[in-house]
């Protein structure tokens, strides 16, 4: 069986159009990525959708046709089966920190802390922080607008009360004279 255009599109969409290993998107790499057989075809891997991953050329190149041949061989993280944060943590400086043996092996094998990826993750972290701050500022502006409206309403009410007090004072002064 070969990978059809429909299967390719399904794998791309499922991956959110980004590398399932390093998260680099088609937009960031200026083109489509590659379809990878998690279990390589040379190691009896199939074209089944569950065995197909979407990944960038570098991750695919570094993974190559790795597949453990013995039970004691290290296992590569499978992004189709587990979230990244079970094996790797993203640090504030954009580097990945392995927290399991699978994370250690995957980080080394795919060179996931290569400088362009660290810079990419750092940029994504900055964009996420900017987005969070913009959302926070929008909420503050909305609250300030509400406060301004409430203040304007209170000022209008105060003007009305002052006018009523003036009128009462005028009436009292006329009665006294």
Secondary structure, 3 states (H helix, E strand, C coil): CCCCHHHHHHHHHHCCCECCCCCCEHHHHCCCCEEEECCCHHHCCCCCHHHEEEECHHHHHHHCCCCCCCCCCCCCCCCCCCCHHHCEEECCCCCEEECCHHHHHHHHHHCCCCHHHHHHHHHHHHHHHHHHHHHHHHHHHHHHHHHHHHHHHHHHHHHHHHHHHHHHHHHHHHHHC
